Every structure is written in C-alpha cells, then in structure tokens.
Amino acid sequence: MVHLEKRKVLVIEDEHSLRKDIVEMLTFEGYEVFEAEHGLAGVRQARQHHPDLIICDIMMPELNGYQVLEELRRDFQTQTIPFVFLTASTNKEDRRRGMDEGADDFLTKPFNVDDLLNTIRVRLEKHDEIIRRGRAEVSSAIILSMPHELRTPLTVILGFADIIMAETDHLTSNRTHEMANNINKAAMRLYHLVENYLIFAQIEIAENDTEFIESLQESLPFQPNALVELAAAEKAAIHKRTPDLKLEITADATVKIREDLMKKVIEELVDNAFKFSPPDSEVKVLLYNDEDSLYLVVIDHGRGMSNDQISRVGAHMQFDRKLYEQQGSGLGLVIALRIAELHQGTLTITSEQDVYTAVTVRLPRSYEA
C-alpha cells in the first residue's frame, strides 16, 4: 500500500512527562502524533483522527486502558487499528487479559527508544500485510464471481433475442415491447457490471502508482452539492422511488476529487440504498461539513447488516444472496470505499438489522480557492 502522508499515532497516557517524551520521540521520527491525557479523551481522539496505531497506558482516570480498547473494538471505524498497551506490570494475567480483548502488543515501562520504535514499526508492517492480503482476496473473489455475474444478464438478452427472431411473425406489439424492455434492463445491468469491474481494476492498479494517486489528491477543488442532488435524484427515478428520496444538503465546503469519481461514489451508495430497502420507505441523503471534512451520508430503512457483515465489506460479498435474490455483485460499496481511501478519506457503516443502514463517506475538505 502506498502511503503519501505521515503515519498517524495516538498516544493515550495520563503521566504528562512520559506522554510528552513519547510525542517528541515519535514526532522526531516523522510520525504525525496526537495525544490524550486520559482514556475518555483517547476514545474521542481515535474517532476523530483515525490513527494508524494507538499506544495506550492501562491505569488511567476516566476510562482505563482495557475500557478504551473495548470501546474502540466495538466501533467499526476503529476496531482494526493496531493497539499497543503501556504497562508497568509484568503480570502474565494482565497481558493475557489485554490479548483476549484484542490488544496487539505490550510495552513494559520503562522502555527505551528502540523498543518503542521497533514495536510501532512491526505492528504497522503486520497491519499493512493483513490489508494487502485482504485486497488480494478481494481481487480473487471478483475474478471468480465475474463469469457468473456477466453470464446472468447475457442469458436474459440472448434468450429474449432468440424468441424475437424465432417468432417475429406471431408476436404482438405489447409482447415485443415487453421483451425489448427486459433486454434493455439486462443490457443496462451488464453495462453497469462491466463499468464497475473496469473501475475496480483501475483502482487496484492505481494503488501502486504514487504519481497517479498524487494527481488524484491534487484534483481541482469543487463543491459537490449540485452533483449529489442530481445523481441521487437520477437513481431515485430509475428505481421509480422519487417520493422516497429525502435530501439534506447543507455543505459549504469544497473537496479535491475528480467529479466523475465523486459521482460514482454517490451513485453506488444511493443505488444500494434503494436496492436493499422496500418501496415507500425513506432513503435519506445528507451532505454537510465541519472544519476538517466533508461528509456524505446515505441512510436506508431496509434489512440492515450485522457487525460481521459490516466487517467483511472489503471482502467483496453480497450478503444473503440466495435468500434475498437481489441483483448485483456487491462491488459498488467496495469501489466507493477504495475511492474514499485514495483521496485520504474513509467509508464507515453503521447498521441495525431490519431497521436501518447508514453509510458515511468522509473526505478532507479543501481551503483552496
């Protein structure tokens, strides 16, 4: 994975002098460092900054280290961040408890600079390797699913075309129109599949092209308000659910992203929301910003997703396909995720089964004119 920005480390430590020393050491080594003086502040900082690694003391006020770890492992946005405990204890039970709750490593106080730097380096490398393997599995899954995904609409197109050619003299205009409509729907589905596979392949190649990523991140800034409104309305019309679409667009920020890629993100998220929610249920699209970021949020009230399903988004899966029989490969969500990541953003999902799903894309805002 190409990293064009500094790796971010969050230090949660209530002892001021030790926290200051760690922050200074890591800053000198080229890391972007955030700090928190107790556990509750640490959880807030982790959710705000999405660090690449967290170093956390165990005995602290507000929330202790175990409670911090428990909070972060419950949150989809922070659950996979490498987590290193700082502890003055050599008790095996303490270490076992930390590992059982999801800690990645321990640093025993007092420690030297080399111990700290080596631990961070090893944990970041292992995390990057896990991500690389996951990406490889995604690519394999796509290659394996491609023949079936392409064959299904092709079968529809060829089947109806054969009927039209064989029975031209006996078909009524209504029947011909019906079959032509089915051919058109299957062709549009095929077009969408091919388009997504091509975009995904381009993104996979781009992840190893530093020059291309830099060019993406230096795209001309633009305000996507009108684009969000138009793209969402088009998808609602395609699904014949225009009354179900609710827009709340209040952003006044610009972002550096190509308009075609931003449009792709909007289209895939809104399309999924309509596809996986029943007619006459609301699909809400929000666009707003704070001082640092712009947020696109799409909320539907369909069948929802379990925590396990959310955690496997990157594995390119369409969940419960046999049960629900929705069309589509499930690749759109993965494409939206990758586009956000290429622009130093994030995609997160919150959901309650049979109640709602909310997908949030966060992109860094631009202050350039």
HELIX and SHEET records of a PDB file:
HELIX    1   1 HIS A   16  PHE A   28  1                                  13    
HELIX    2   2 GLY A   39  HIS A   49  1                                  11    
HELIX    3   3 GLY A   65  ARG A   74  1                                  10    
HELIX    4   4 LYS A   92  ASP A  100  1                                   9    
HELIX    5   5 VAL A  113  ALA A  166  1                                  54    
HELIX    6   6 THR A  168  HIS A  170  5                                   3    
HELIX    7   7 SER A  173  ALA A  206  1                                  34    
HELIX    8   8 THR A  210  GLN A  217  1                                   8    
HELIX    9   9 ASN A  225  ILE A  238  1                                  14    
HELIX   10  10 THR A  242  ASP A  244  5                                   3    
HELIX   11  11 GLU A  259  LYS A  275  1                                  17    
HELIX   12  12 ASN A  307  SER A  311  1                                   5    
HELIX   13  13 VAL A  313  ALA A  315  5                                   3    
HELIX   14  14 ARG A  321  TYR A  324  1                                   4    
HELIX   15  15 LEU A  331  LEU A  342  1                                  12    
SHEET    1   A 5 GLU A  32  ALA A  36  0                                        
SHEET    2   A 5 LYS A   8  ILE A  12  1                                        
SHEET    3   A 5 LEU A  53  ASP A  57  1                                        
SHEET    4   A 5 PHE A  83  THR A  87  1                                        
SHEET    5   A 5 ASP A 105  THR A 108  1                                        
SHEET    1   B 6 PRO A 221  PHE A 222  0                                        
SHEET    2   B 6 THR A 254  LYS A 256 -1                                        
SHEET    3   B 6 TYR A 356  SER A 366 -1                                        
SHEET    4   B 6 SER A 293  ASP A 300 -1                                        
SHEET    5   B 6 VAL A 283  ASN A 289 -1                                        
SHEET    6   B 6 LEU A 245  ILE A 249  1                                        
SHEET    1   C 4 PRO A 221  PHE A 222  0                                        
SHEET    2   C 4 THR A 254  LYS A 256 -1                                        
SHEET    3   C 4 TYR A 356  SER A 366 -1                                        
SHEET    4   C 4 THR A 346  GLU A 352 -1                                        
END                                                                             
